[in-house]
Amino acid sequence: MLAMSDINCIKHLRNKKGRSITKIKETLGINWRTAKKDADEDQLPESKIKQSNEMMYSKKWGDIISDWLFEDSKLKKRLRRTKKQMFNELRGLVLKVTIVHSVNLYLIGRIVIMKKKLIKGTIV
């Protein structure tokens, strides 16, 4: 397989300079079939980009797990957290966060209502 620079060179010679496959073969010293395949192929191979799972990083779970892995790397293997333990601890943290968030929203709502009643003078 040729490098991308060679494929681009073959395409340039064929499309821009108008050289024949035989001339390209002789100039670059490659097989005729390789020159034909690379010169007449419409698309260049695309590089594959690995996409990370965004949820782990947008919710800050990735940072928590990274910290746990770093802490566990200092422990003996049998004392480290397993995947299941990490999952259960993370689920507990998320549940606590959602409960605390819900309570905070409720309290904020109650405080706003109390302030409105105080301003109107309905609370003595």
C-alpha angles and dihedrals in degrees: 000000000000126000119254091252090058092048090049090049091052091049091048093050092047101041105029103029096033095227121164123245090251092053091048089049092052095043097050098030096233134133116281093234091052091050092049093047094049096040097049099037109112102211133043116230110267120229113241114238116203111227116212123219103262097199093071092056101036092053094044091240090121091060092050093050092045090053091049092050091050091050092046093050088070093053129079114270096251091052096053123105117262123223090258093051091050091049093050093046091048091048089051091050092049091048091051091048093050092047092048090046091051092048091048091051091050092049092047089052092049092048091052091050091048092050091050091051091047091051091050090049096237093125115071 
